[in-house]
C-alpha cells in the first residue's frame, strides 16, 4: 500500500508539498517529522483504475 504524506504550513495548516511513499517508509518519515516538530498529514494514496 502507498501513502501520500503532506507537509503542512505551521501558520494556517495548508499543504506545502506532498510525496507518495510505500508503507515501509511511513514510520521513518513520522519519526523524522516528530523530531523536528513538523506537521504532516498522512492518507492512503489514490490509485488509478486500470
C-alpha positions as CSV (number, residue, x, y, z in Angstrom):
1,X,0.0,0.0,0.0
2,X,1.2,3.5,-0.7
3,X,0.5,6.7,1.3
4,X,0.5,10.4,0.4
5,X,2.3,12.4,3.1
6,X,1.7,16.2,3.0
7,X,3.9,18.6,4.9
8,X,1.7,21.3,6.4
9,X,2.3,25.0,7.0
10,X,2.8,25.9,10.7
11,X,0.7,29.0,10.5
12,X,-2.5,28.0,8.6
13,X,-2.2,24.3,8.1
14,X,-2.3,24.4,4.3
15,X,-0.3,21.7,2.4
16,X,3.1,23.0,1.4
17,X,4.2,19.9,-0.5
18,X,3.5,16.2,-0.7
19,X,5.1,12.9,-1.6
20,X,3.9,9.4,-2.1
21,X,5.7,6.6,-0.3
22,X,5.4,2.9,0.4
23,X,4.1,1.7,3.8
24,X,7.7,0.8,4.9
25,X,8.8,4.4,4.7
26,X,5.9,5.9,6.7
27,X,7.4,5.2,10.1
28,X,10.7,6.8,9.2
29,X,9.0,9.9,7.9
30,X,6.8,10.2,11.0
31,X,9.8,9.8,13.3
32,X,11.7,12.5,11.4
33,X,8.7,14.9,11.4
34,X,8.2,14.3,15.2
35,X,11.9,15.0,15.9
36,X,11.7,18.5,14.3
37,X,8.1,19.3,15.2
38,X,6.9,19.3,11.7
39,X,3.1,19.0,11.0
40,X,2.2,16.3,8.4
41,X,-0.9,14.7,7.1
42,X,-0.9,11.0,6.0
43,X,-3.6,9.4,3.9
44,X,-3.8,6.5,1.5
45,X,-2.6,7.4,-1.9
46,X,-5.1,7.5,-4.7
47,X,-4.7,4.6,-7.1
48,X,-5.5,4.8,-10.7
49,X,-8.1,2.4,-12.1
50,X,-6.8,0.0,-14.7
